[in-house]
């Protein structure tokens, strides 16, 4: 009798648990049900006398101070906040001013990035002159304890980002050499490495006596096997700077068009003695060896076929909030931020595939453009197998691919100088690549996940004005490790959402959580993201610090947000079961979402 009662009770509990699982599945699939993110604070990145703050941050665990870039209107400085209580950050003292680094304040274009070295007691900021193609950029140093400007040294042209090596012995600066259509000079992109092993908190004055090693992409700086052959190259000589747009796709495999001056590094991540650098406009990753001081590998990222919403005119020819994910298009990843991690002795590179065209947009047009400089008719293949019409009909109609921004340099599959395969800028995804030693091999791509999620679960945040041009635009990227797992945080610049993925298995990442914040009707634009581990955090929690870039006109949209990132509840056999069911359901649903 007792045995029957127990059996019946177990059967009843099984039904309860099963019902609970079925009820919870949708929430666990695509919601914040796991409560990984908790917003602790959301504060203005501006301090009196400056604006356009919040793009990049650096945290000093020794003092609990947060340094935030602020650059605009001839004011170029680092704002400082006390983050000892992440729920209530406060301003600290006087900002660190670098505005007169190049003489008059209007001689400086931007303070673009910042990094700190807690062990050595100093930080570094990248400083870009207004004459960015003719005047070398500089890195400025500052004392973490006093906030004192310690001076600067010259590096390469247009320094865009800066990091320290994991052991703190080297500063690595990525010099973009950004194309400037108003300048007659095209400056080379490069990497600068500064050895700071001799520096400590007692001799910070010696920083300005150091000499960087700077290496561009000219032949003498390429190691054995490294080549620019086949790399997307917006060569000024091949494309021009004015007048009619090019009518034939340049052959960048030819020596004449492999111009190292058109290589534009963007962001770096270090793994061992290798620096992995995104070459965004070139759709490639360069690998720099810190020991040999050579570029040992330059890998084209090719194209990824993506199911997307290709138009912002989804309802009777007028823009609306609908998202119609119905077109499969080849895309160039063109990553902005990159990060690296190792699994089983292998190095993996994760990329946020934002996409970016040349500054004057001469390398892109709308696919349906039929007039003016941007006319695609002279450059597309109207013969079989492409058979693109010369008017806005069929695939070039405005409600099809006609509004989509595509490359004028890519998609010539038969080497006749005409585009056979429309190729968009960016892939609206993140990708994980394995470094095989001979190049990068794609192990995973998130496909249309971001657009699909936003459409299905946060469509109220999305005004469909970007579908024709990079979509929600994944840009920011940070990695964090806890509970024996590795997580990636990817931000959507145009839509403001932040996604969290478990990437412990680089071949099979899984979605974990999503969060989005806004101030009033203004969608914040997440730019830089910084993960602070619980061991380094002032409140003992894992933190994600997100800097939101603004337009320099309002403190409302120049913000810094601090989130706690908590592990999943450990209580839970039920949660584990729900997670397992959710994983199966997620994979099936995403397989349907990504099916062409």
C-alpha positions as CSV (number, residue, x, y, z in Angstrom):
1,X,0.0,0.0,0.0
2,X,2.7,2.4,1.0
3,X,4.7,1.4,-2.1
4,X,1.6,2.3,-4.3
5,X,1.2,5.6,-2.6
6,X,4.9,6.4,-3.2
7,X,4.7,5.3,-6.9
8,X,1.5,7.4,-7.4
9,X,3.2,10.4,-5.7
10,X,6.2,10.1,-8.0
11,X,4.0,9.9,-11.0
12,X,2.2,12.9,-9.9
13,X,5.4,14.8,-9.2
14,X,6.7,13.8,-12.7
15,X,3.6,15.3,-14.2
16,X,4.1,18.5,-12.2
17,X,7.7,18.8,-13.3
18,X,6.9,18.0,-16.9
19,X,4.2,20.6,-16.9
20,X,6.6,23.1,-15.4
21,X,9.2,22.3,-18.0
22,X,6.8,22.8,-20.9
23,X,5.5,26.0,-19.4
24,X,9.0,27.4,-18.9
25,X,10.6,26.3,-22.2
26,X,9.6,29.4,-24.2
27,X,10.8,31.7,-21.5
28,X,14.1,29.9,-21.1
29,X,14.6,29.8,-24.9
30,X,14.6,33.5,-25.5
31,X,14.2,35.6,-22.4
32,X,15.9,36.8,-19.3
33,X,14.6,33.9,-17.3
34,X,18.1,33.0,-16.2
35,X,18.6,36.5,-14.8
36,X,22.3,36.5,-15.7
37,X,22.3,40.3,-16.2
38,X,21.4,42.8,-13.4
39,X,21.7,46.5,-14.0
40,X,23.6,48.1,-11.1
41,X,24.0,51.6,-12.4
42,X,23.5,53.8,-15.5
43,X,25.2,57.1,-15.3
44,X,26.3,60.0,-17.4
45,X,29.8,59.6,-18.7
46,X,30.2,63.4,-18.9
47,X,31.9,65.6,-16.4
48,X,31.7,69.5,-16.4
49,X,33.5,71.1,-19.4
50,X,33.4,68.2,-21.8
51,X,31.1,65.9,-23.7
52,X,31.0,63.1,-26.2
53,X,32.1,60.8,-23.5
54,X,31.6,57.1,-22.8
55,X,33.1,55.3,-25.8
56,X,35.9,53.3,-24.2
57,X,36.6,52.5,-20.5
58,X,39.4,51.1,-18.4
59,X,39.2,49.9,-14.8
60,X,42.0,50.1,-12.2
61,X,41.3,47.3,-9.7
62,X,43.9,48.8,-7.3
63,X,42.1,52.1,-6.8
64,X,38.6,51.1,-7.9
65,X,38.7,53.9,-10.5
66,X,37.1,53.9,-13.9
67,X,38.6,55.9,-16.7
68,X,36.3,57.0,-19.5
69,X,37.3,58.5,-22.8
70,X,35.8,62.0,-23.6
71,X,36.6,63.6,-26.9
72,X,34.9,66.3,-28.9
73,X,34.7,70.1,-29.5
74,X,38.5,70.5,-28.9
75,X,38.3,68.8,-25.5
76,X,40.1,65.5,-25.3
77,X,40.4,63.9,-21.9
78,X,39.8,61.0,-19.5
79,X,36.9,61.4,-17.1
80,X,37.4,59.6,-13.8
81,X,34.8,57.8,-11.6
82,X,35.0,56.0,-8.3
83,X,33.6,52.6,-8.9
84,X,34.2,51.2,-5.4
85,X,30.4,50.9,-5.1
86,X,29.3,49.8,-8.6
87,X,25.7,50.6,-7.8
88,X,26.5,54.3,-7.1
89,X,29.6,55.5,-9.0
90,X,30.8,59.0,-8.3
91,X,33.0,61.6,-10.1
92,X,36.6,61.9,-9.0
93,X,38.5,65.2,-9.1
94,X,39.8,66.8,-12.3
95,X,39.8,64.9,-15.6
96,X,43.1,64.0,-17.2
97,X,43.5,66.4,-20.1
98,X,45.4,65.6,-23.3
99,X,43.8,68.4,-25.5
100,X,47.1,70.2,-26.2
101,X,49.2,67.2,-27.1
102,X,49.6,68.4,-30.7
103,X,49.7,72.1,-29.8
104,X,46.5,74.0,-30.3
105,X,43.4,72.0,-29.2
106,X,42.0,72.0,-32.8
107,X,45.1,70.1,-33.9
108,X,43.8,67.0,-32.1
109,X,41.0,64.9,-33.7
110,X,40.3,62.4,-31.0
111,X,41.3,60.5,-27.9
112,X,40.2,57.1,-29.1
113,X,41.1,54.4,-26.5
114,X,42.4,53.8,-23.0
115,X,44.0,50.9,-21.0
116,X,45.6,50.6,-17.5
117,X,48.4,48.7,-16.0
118,X,47.5,48.3,-12.3
119,X,50.8,46.5,-11.3
120,X,53.0,49.3,-12.8
121,X,50.8,52.2,-11.7
122,X,50.1,53.9,-15.0
123,X,47.7,54.0,-17.9
124,X,47.8,54.9,-21.6
125,X,45.5,56.6,-24.0
126,X,45.6,56.8,-27.8
127,X,45.8,60.3,-29.3
128,X,44.9,61.1,-32.9
129,X,46.0,64.4,-34.6
130,X,43.6,66.3,-36.9
131,X,46.2,65.8,-39.7
132,X,45.9,62.1,-39.3
133,X,47.6,61.1,-42.5
134,X,50.7,63.4,-42.3
135,X,51.3,63.6,-38.5
136,X,52.1,60.6,-36.4
137,X,49.7,59.7,-33.7
138,X,50.8,59.5,-30.0
139,X,50.1,57.6,-26.9
140,X,49.7,59.6,-23.7
141,X,50.6,58.3,-20.3
142,X,49.0,59.0,-16.9
143,X,49.6,58.2,-13.3
144,X,46.8,56.0,-11.9
145,X,47.2,57.2,-8.3
146,X,47.3,61.0,-9.0
147,X,45.6,61.3,-12.3
148,X,48.6,63.3,-13.6
149,X,49.3,63.6,-17.4
150,X,52.8,62.1,-17.7
151,X,53.4,63.1,-21.4
152,X,53.4,61.2,-24.6
153,X,55.4,59.5,-27.3
154,X,54.9,59.1,-31.1
155,X,53.6,55.8,-32.5
156,X,52.0,55.1,-36.0
157,X,49.4,57.0,-38.0
158,X,45.9,57.3,-36.5
159,X,46.2,55.1,-33.4
160,X,42.8,53.6,-32.8
161,X,43.1,51.2,-29.9
162,X,45.5,50.1,-27.2
163,X,46.0,47.1,-24.9
164,X,48.6,45.7,-22.5
165,X,50.0,42.2,-23.0
166,X,48.7,39.8,-20.3
167,X,51.9,40.0,-18.3
168,X,51.9,43.8,-18.5
169,X,55.4,44.0,-20.1
170,X,54.3,45.4,-23.4
171,X,51.9,48.1,-24.8
172,X,50.3,47.1,-28.1
173,X,48.9,50.0,-30.2
174,X,46.8,49.4,-33.3
175,X,47.4,52.3,-35.8
176,X,44.5,52.3,-38.3
177,X,46.1,54.7,-40.8
178,X,42.5,55.6,-41.6
179,X,41.7,56.8,-45.1
180,X,41.0,60.5,-45.2
181,X,39.3,61.7,-48.4
182,X,40.3,65.3,-47.7
183,X,44.0,64.5,-47.6
184,X,46.2,63.9,-50.6
185,X,48.3,61.5,-48.5
186,X,47.4,57.9,-47.8
187,X,49.1,56.9,-44.5
188,X,49.9,53.2,-43.7
189,X,48.2,51.2,-41.0
190,X,50.5,49.5,-38.6
191,X,51.1,48.1,-35.1
192,X,53.3,49.7,-32.5
193,X,54.8,47.7,-29.6
194,X,56.3,49.5,-26.6
195,X,58.4,47.5,-24.1
196,X,57.6,48.7,-20.6
197,X,59.2,45.9,-18.7
198,X,61.7,48.3,-17.1
199,X,58.9,50.6,-15.8
200,X,57.5,50.6,-12.3
201,X,55.5,53.0,-10.1
202,X,58.8,54.6,-9.0
203,X,60.1,55.6,-12.4
204,X,57.1,56.6,-14.4
205,X,59.0,59.6,-15.7
206,X,61.0,57.2,-17.9
207,X,57.9,56.4,-20.0
208,X,58.4,59.3,-22.4
209,X,62.0,58.1,-23.1
210,X,60.8,54.7,-24.5
211,X,60.9,54.0,-28.2
212,X,58.2,51.9,-29.9
213,X,58.7,49.3,-32.6
214,X,56.3,50.2,-35.4
215,X,55.6,47.8,-38.3
216,X,53.3,48.5,-41.2
217,X,52.3,46.0,-44.0
218,X,55.1,46.7,-46.5
219,X,57.0,43.7,-47.8
220,X,59.9,44.0,-45.4
221,X,57.5,43.6,-42.4
222,X,55.8,40.4,-43.7
223,X,57.2,37.1,-42.5
224,X,57.6,34.0,-44.6
225,X,54.3,33.0,-46.2
226,X,52.5,36.2,-45.2
227,X,51.0,38.1,-48.2
228,X,48.4,40.7,-49.1
229,X,47.4,38.6,-52.1
230,X,43.6,38.2,-52.3
231,X,43.0,40.7,-49.5
232,X,40.2,43.2,-50.0
233,X,42.0,46.4,-50.7
234,X,40.3,49.8,-51.3
235,X,43.4,51.1,-53.1
236,X,43.0,54.8,-53.7
237,X,44.8,54.5,-57.1
238,X,42.3,51.7,-58.2
239,X,39.2,53.4,-56.8
240,X,40.0,57.1,-56.9
241,X,38.7,59.9,-54.7
242,X,36.4,61.9,-57.0
243,X,34.4,61.8,-60.2
244,X,32.7,58.7,-61.6
245,X,32.8,55.5,-59.5
246,X,34.8,52.5,-60.8
247,X,33.0,50.5,-63.5
248,X,35.1,47.4,-63.1
249,X,35.9,45.4,-60.0
250,X,39.7,45.8,-59.4
251,X,41.8,42.6,-59.4
252,X,43.5,42.8,-56.0
253,X,45.5,39.7,-56.7
254,X,47.6,41.7,-59.1
255,X,50.8,43.3,-57.7
256,X,49.7,46.7,-58.9
257,X,46.6,46.7,-56.7
258,X,48.1,45.1,-53.6
259,X,48.8,48.4,-51.9
260,X,49.9,48.1,-48.3
261,X,48.8,51.7,-47.7
262,X,45.1,50.6,-47.9
263,X,45.4,48.1,-44.9
264,X,43.5,49.5,-41.9
265,X,44.0,47.7,-38.6
266,X,41.2,48.2,-36.1
267,X,41.5,46.2,-32.9
268,X,43.8,43.7,-31.2
269,X,43.8,40.7,-28.9
270,X,46.9,38.9,-27.6
271,X,47.3,35.1,-27.2
272,X,50.7,33.9,-26.2
273,X,53.3,35.7,-28.3
274,X,50.8,36.4,-31.1
275,X,48.7,39.5,-31.6
276,X,45.5,39.0,-33.6
277,X,44.5,42.2,-35.3
278,X,41.2,42.9,-37.1
279,X,41.7,44.6,-40.5
280,X,38.2,45.7,-40.8
281,X,37.9,47.5,-44.1
282,X,40.1,44.7,-45.6
283,X,37.9,41.9,-44.3
284,X,40.9,40.1,-42.8
285,X,42.7,39.2,-39.6
286,X,46.4,39.9,-39.3
287,X,48.7,37.9,-36.9
288,X,51.8,39.7,-35.6
289,X,54.5,37.8,-33.8
290,X,55.9,39.7,-30.8
291,X,59.1,37.7,-30.9
292,X,60.1,38.1,-34.6
293,X,58.3,41.5,-34.9
294,X,56.8,40.4,-38.3
295,X,53.3,39.9,-39.7
296,X,53.3,36.1,-39.9
297,X,49.8,35.6,-41.3
298,X,47.1,37.6,-43.0
299,X,43.9,35.7,-43.4
300,X,41.0,36.8,-45.6
301,X,37.7,36.1,-43.9
302,X,35.9,35.6,-47.2
303,X,32.1,35.7,-47.3
304,X,29.4,34.1,-45.2
305,X,25.9,33.4,-46.6
306,X,23.4,35.0,-44.3
307,X,19.6,35.0,-44.0
308,X,18.7,38.7,-43.4
309,X,16.2,41.4,-43.6
310,X,17.6,43.2,-46.7
311,X,15.2,46.2,-46.9
312,X,13.8,49.0,-44.7
313,X,10.7,49.1,-46.9
314,X,8.7,46.1,-45.8
315,X,5.2,47.5,-46.0
316,X,3.7,49.0,-49.2
317,X,7.1,50.6,-50.0
318,X,7.2,52.6,-46.8
319,X,9.5,52.1,-43.9
320,X,7.9,50.5,-40.8
321,X,8.9,48.5,-37.8
322,X,8.4,45.1,-39.5
323,X,11.4,42.8,-39.8
324,X,11.1,40.4,-42.7
325,X,14.0,38.0,-42.6
326,X,13.6,36.5,-46.0
327,X,16.7,37.1,-48.1
328,X,19.9,35.0,-48.3
329,X,22.9,37.3,-49.1
330,X,26.7,36.8,-49.1
331,X,28.3,39.1,-46.6
332,X,31.8,40.2,-45.7
333,X,32.3,39.8,-41.9
334,X,34.6,42.9,-41.6
335,X,34.9,42.6,-37.8
336,X,35.5,45.5,-35.5
337,X,36.3,44.1,-32.1
338,X,38.1,40.7,-31.8
339,X,39.0,38.5,-28.8
340,X,40.9,35.3,-28.4
341,X,40.7,32.3,-26.1
342,X,42.2,28.8,-26.0
343,X,40.5,25.4,-25.8
344,X,42.5,22.2,-25.8
345,X,45.7,24.0,-26.8
346,X,44.1,25.6,-29.8
347,X,43.6,29.3,-30.2
348,X,40.2,30.6,-31.3
349,X,39.4,34.1,-32.5
350,X,35.9,35.5,-32.0
351,X,34.8,38.4,-34.2
352,X,31.9,40.9,-34.0
353,X,31.1,41.3,-37.6
354,X,30.0,45.0,-37.9
355,X,31.1,45.8,-41.4
356,X,32.6,49.1,-42.5
357,X,33.0,50.8,-45.9
358,X,35.7,53.3,-46.9
359,X,35.2,56.8,-45.3
360,X,33.9,58.4,-48.5
361,X,31.7,55.4,-49.4
362,X,33.2,55.0,-52.8
363,X,33.5,51.3,-52.4
364,X,29.7,50.7,-51.8
365,X,26.4,51.4,-53.4
366,X,22.8,50.4,-53.0
367,X,22.2,47.3,-55.2
368,X,19.2,48.9,-56.9
369,X,20.9,52.2,-57.6
370,X,20.5,53.0,-61.4
371,X,21.7,56.6,-61.6
372,X,24.5,59.0,-60.6
373,X,27.9,58.1,-59.3
374,X,26.5,55.2,-57.3
375,X,24.9,53.6,-60.3
376,X,25.4,49.8,-60.1
377,X,24.5,49.1,-63.8
378,X,28.1,49.6,-65.2
379,X,29.6,47.2,-62.6
380,X,27.1,44.3,-62.4
381,X,27.0,41.4,-64.7
382,X,23.7,41.6,-66.7
383,X,24.5,38.3,-68.6
384,X,23.9,34.8,-67.5
385,X,24.1,33.4,-64.9
386,X,23.5,36.6,-62.9
387,X,21.0,38.3,-65.3
388,X,20.5,41.4,-63.1
389,X,18.0,43.8,-64.7
390,X,19.2,47.4,-65.4
391,X,16.0,48.8,-63.8
392,X,14.6,48.4,-60.3
393,X,12.8,45.1,-60.9
394,X,13.1,41.6,-59.7
395,X,15.9,41.1,-57.2
396,X,16.9,44.8,-57.5
397,X,13.4,46.1,-56.5
398,X,13.4,48.3,-53.4
399,X,11.4,45.7,-51.5
400,X,13.9,43.0,-52.4
401,X,17.6,43.6,-52.5
402,X,17.4,47.0,-54.1
403,X,17.9,49.0,-50.9
404,X,20.7,46.8,-49.6
405,X,24.2,48.4,-49.4
406,X,26.6,46.2,-51.3
407,X,30.3,46.3,-52.1
408,X,31.6,47.5,-55.5
409,X,34.9,45.7,-54.9
410,X,33.6,42.2,-54.2
411,X,31.5,39.5,-55.9
412,X,33.3,39.1,-59.2
413,X,33.3,35.3,-59.4
414,X,34.5,34.8,-62.9
415,X,37.2,37.5,-63.1
416,X,35.5,39.6,-65.8
417,X,35.5,42.8,-63.8
418,X,31.7,42.6,-63.2
419,X,29.8,41.6,-60.0
420,X,28.1,38.2,-60.2
421,X,27.4,37.9,-56.5
422,X,25.9,40.8,-54.5
423,X,27.9,41.1,-51.3
424,X,26.8,43.1,-48.3
425,X,29.0,44.9,-45.8
426,X,29.0,43.0,-42.5
427,X,27.2,39.8,-41.7
428,X,25.1,40.9,-38.6
429,X,26.6,38.0,-36.7
430,X,29.5,36.9,-34.6
431,X,31.9,34.2,-35.7
432,X,34.4,31.9,-34.0
433,X,37.5,31.0,-36.0
434,X,40.2,28.4,-35.3
435,X,43.8,29.4,-35.9
436,X,45.3,26.3,-37.7
437,X,48.7,27.9,-38.1
438,X,48.1,28.1,-41.8
439,X,45.1,30.4,-41.5
440,X,41.8,30.9,-39.8
441,X,39.0,28.3,-40.3
442,X,35.4,29.1,-39.3
443,X,34.0,26.8,-36.6
444,X,30.8,28.7,-35.8
445,X,28.7,31.6,-37.0
446,X,25.6,32.9,-35.2
447,X,23.7,33.4,-38.5
448,X,20.5,35.4,-38.3
449,X,20.2,34.9,-34.5
450,X,20.4,38.6,-33.6
451,X,17.8,39.8,-36.1
452,X,15.6,36.9,-35.4
453,X,15.7,37.4,-31.6
454,X,15.0,41.2,-31.9
455,X,12.1,40.5,-34.3
456,X,10.5,37.8,-32.1
457,X,11.2,39.2,-28.6
458,X,12.2,42.8,-28.6
459,X,10.6,44.3,-31.7
460,X,9.5,47.4,-29.8
461,X,13.1,48.5,-29.6
462,X,13.7,48.3,-33.3
463,X,12.8,50.9,-35.9
464,X,13.4,49.2,-39.1
465,X,15.6,51.8,-40.7
466,X,18.9,49.8,-40.7
467,X,17.9,46.6,-42.4
468,X,19.3,47.9,-45.6
469,X,22.6,48.8,-44.0
470,X,24.3,46.4,-41.5
471,X,21.1,45.7,-39.5
472,X,21.5,45.9,-35.7
473,X,25.3,46.1,-36.2
474,X,27.2,43.9,-33.8
475,X,30.3,45.9,-32.8
476,X,31.4,45.6,-29.1
477,X,32.8,42.4,-27.8
478,X,34.1,41.2,-24.4
479,X,34.9,37.8,-23.0
480,X,34.6,36.6,-19.4
481,X,35.2,33.4,-17.6
482,X,33.6,32.0,-14.5
483,X,32.1,28.7,-13.2
484,X,34.5,26.9,-15.5
485,X,32.9,28.4,-18.6
486,X,33.8,31.1,-21.1
487,X,31.2,33.7,-22.1
488,X,31.0,36.2,-24.9
489,X,29.2,39.5,-24.6
490,X,28.2,41.1,-28.0
491,X,26.6,44.5,-28.3
492,X,24.4,45.8,-31.1
493,X,25.4,49.4,-31.8
494,X,22.3,50.5,-33.7
495,X,19.7,48.6,-31.6
496,X,21.4,48.8,-28.1
497,X,20.9,45.2,-27.2
498,X,23.6,43.1,-25.5
499,X,23.7,39.4,-26.0
500,X,25.5,36.8,-23.8
501,X,26.6,33.4,-25.2
502,X,28.4,30.5,-23.6
503,X,31.3,29.8,-26.0
504,X,33.1,27.2,-23.9
505,X,32.6,24.8,-26.8
506,X,33.8,26.9,-29.8
507,X,31.9,24.6,-32.2
508,X,28.6,24.8,-30.4
509,X,28.0,28.1,-28.5
510,X,24.7,28.5,-26.7
511,X,22.6,31.7,-26.1
512,X,22.4,32.6,-22.4
513,X,20.9,36.0,-21.9
514,X,20.0,39.4,-23.4
515,X,19.5,42.9,-22.0
516,X,18.8,46.3,-23.4
517,X,18.5,49.7,-21.7
518,X,17.5,53.1,-23.1
519,X,17.1,56.6,-21.8
520,X,13.7,57.9,-22.7
521,X,13.2,57.6,-26.4
522,X,16.9,57.6,-27.1
523,X,18.4,54.2,-28.0
524,X,21.8,54.1,-26.4
525,X,24.7,52.9,-28.7
526,X,27.0,50.5,-26.9
527,X,30.5,50.8,-28.1
528,X,33.2,49.5,-25.7
529,X,32.6,46.7,-23.3
530,X,34.8,45.6,-20.4
531,X,34.5,42.5,-18.3
532,X,35.8,42.6,-14.7
533,X,36.1,39.3,-12.9
534,X,34.7,38.8,-9.4
535,X,38.3,38.5,-8.2
536,X,39.0,42.0,-9.4
537,X,35.6,43.5,-8.8
538,X,35.0,46.0,-5.9
539,X,31.8,44.2,-4.9
540,X,33.0,40.6,-5.4
541,X,30.7,40.1,-8.4
542,X,31.5,39.6,-12.1
543,X,30.8,43.0,-13.8
544,X,30.2,44.0,-17.4
545,X,30.9,47.7,-17.9
546,X,29.4,49.1,-21.1
547,X,30.2,52.5,-22.6
548,X,27.6,54.0,-24.8
549,X,28.9,56.5,-27.4
550,X,26.9,59.6,-28.1
551,X,26.7,62.4,-30.6
552,X,28.3,65.0,-28.4
553,X,25.1,67.0,-28.0
554,X,23.4,65.4,-25.0
555,X,24.4,63.8,-21.7
556,X,21.4,61.5,-22.1
557,X,23.0,59.3,-24.7
558,X,26.6,59.4,-23.5
559,X,26.4,56.9,-20.7
560,X,28.2,54.1,-18.8
561,X,26.2,51.2,-17.5
562,X,27.4,48.6,-15.0
563,X,25.9,45.2,-14.9
564,X,26.5,42.3,-12.5
565,X,26.8,39.0,-14.3
566,X,25.8,36.2,-11.9
567,X,26.2,32.5,-12.5
568,X,23.2,30.4,-13.1
569,X,21.5,29.2,-9.9
570,X,23.1,26.0,-8.7
571,X,20.0,24.7,-7.1
572,X,18.7,23.1,-9.8
573,X,18.0,19.8,-11.3
574,X,14.9,21.3,-12.8
575,X,16.7,24.2,-14.3
576,X,19.3,21.8,-15.7
577,X,16.4,19.8,-17.3
578,X,14.8,23.0,-18.6
579,X,18.1,24.2,-20.0
580,X,18.6,20.9,-21.8
581,X,15.1,21.0,-23.3
582,X,15.7,24.6,-24.2
583,X,18.9,23.8,-25.9
584,X,17.3,21.2,-28.1
585,X,14.4,23.6,-28.9
586,X,16.8,26.5,-29.6
587,X,18.9,24.5,-32.0
588,X,15.8,23.3,-33.9
589,X,14.4,26.8,-34.0
590,X,17.6,28.4,-35.1
591,X,18.1,25.7,-37.7
592,X,14.8,26.8,-39.2
593,X,15.6,30.5,-38.8
594,X,19.0,30.0,-40.6
595,X,17.7,27.7,-43.4
596,X,17.9,29.6,-46.7
